Amino acid sequence: MTSSEPLRRSDALTTGWSDVRIRQALLNGEFERLDRGLYLPSGVASRLDELGRHKVRIRSAARGLTDGAAFSHVSAAVMHGFALWRPDLGRLHITRDGSGGGGRSGGRHVHVGSLPPNEIVDITGIACTSAARTVVDLACTLTVEEAVIAGDSALAADPAVAESIVRLLATTGRRQGIVVARQIVGFLDGRSESAGESLSRLRMKQFSMPSPTLQKTVLDPDGAFVARVDFFWDEFGIVGEFDGMIKYDEGGSDAVRREKRREDTLRDLGYEVVRWTWAELFGFERVRARFERAVARSRR
């Protein structure tokens, strides 16, 4: 065992540790508890975010994974690297082929159902549900917002996942949540490049806004590149931009100036520009009103 490896109680007891020593290591801050019987050196744990800690738990639990079982749902999404919004990482999710014996206990949620071998993939030595199966599982169990964010990121990483999802749904029978899942996966679009853009598309649909073109390249009259914009309504000449502020935080005042020049150029070309922030995704009626005013100006 090295100082960077997790400590499993079962392994520790066979190498001379005792429960008293483990408790002392936890009390003096040498280790942090990640899961039942699983501890990580505090120096390592402090460098990991919640996703990283979940991966450590998965790798530890993988030692006891039975044939025909795979990490699934949010746990598989973590291993695939999907974008996750407000994920509940308290439990490891495992699916095994069968018709009974599932349930929640401790830090595990065991799902049972059909799990064909072609829906299991190996990710760095860990059996996980395939990207398509994971997207469908999430769409069946998460909120619409959470499922769309994860699904969009899956398609952005590999557009071929969309076709795999279609094939999977064609062979999926009755299961809880599948009706809503079919609606969700039909809405997914890998051209959304962030959680904020995915939520923006959902809000546009909820507020009955016309569907925009995503990631539109705007050129000037001479054919020179001007900008690649998040959302574009060609019929109104309106550009929509989700302002996550990350680009400003990373680039400081220079990034702000570049963005202002970019927007000024778009306006000079006759485009209306509508912006919104993360906070406004939860008060989107203001954005809808802003968009309607832009439409009115474009028709003058």
PyMOL commands that set and color helices and strands:
alter all, ss='L'
color gray80, all
select helices_A, chain A and resi 9-14+19-27+42-45+50-64+73-80+117-119+131-141+144-157+161-171+178-187+195-206+246-268+279-282+285-298
alter helices_A, ss='H'
color red, helices_A
select strands_A, chain A and resi 7-8+31-35+38-41+69-71+92-97+103-105+108-113+120-123+126-129+213-219+225-233+238-243+272-277
alter strands_A, ss='S'
color yellow, strands_A
deselect
rebuild
show_as cartoon
